[in-house]
Amino acid sequence: MPAHADETQQIQALLTDPSWVPDRLEIGWALRSEFRGRGLATEIGREGLRFASEVLGARSVISYTERHNHASRRVMERLGFTLRGEIHATGLVEGDDVLREDAPFAVYATCVGNSI
């Protein structure tokens, strides 16, 4: 799929397995630099997954981040997310501080609730 395609369409193309339901939710987090490295993103993600499952009844959740954001990728993996592929969207490329329309993003997904 072209880099300029809508992120939702790109993600849909990655998650073609019927077990990844079309009504999946997305979760994300952002922390100011002075709060990083304390496990807060993992806590936010864990509570977000609980809320998605118990309150919203979600069966699957996705999360994505710029490919070079290894800290967020480690959080996703700690939370049980699996790397599903890559999309391109507006964001940063490693080593550059200018937004680009074709920045690579790693896409992760997990099952929650009764689907685990």
Secondary structure as GFF3:
##gff-version 3
##sequence-region A 1 116
A	DSSP	alpha_helix	7	14	.	.	.	ID=ss1
A	DSSP	beta_strand	25	26	.	.	.	ID=ss2
A	DSSP	three_ten_helix	33	35	.	.	.	ID=ss3
A	DSSP	alpha_helix	40	50	.	.	.	ID=ss4
A	DSSP	pi_helix	51	55	.	.	.	ID=ss5
A	DSSP	beta_strand	60	66	.	.	.	ID=ss6
A	DSSP	alpha_helix	70	78	.	.	.	ID=ss7
A	DSSP	beta_strand	82	91	.	.	.	ID=ss8
A	DSSP	beta_strand	100	111	.	.	.	ID=ss9
A	DSSP	three_ten_helix	113	115	.	.	.	ID=ss10
###
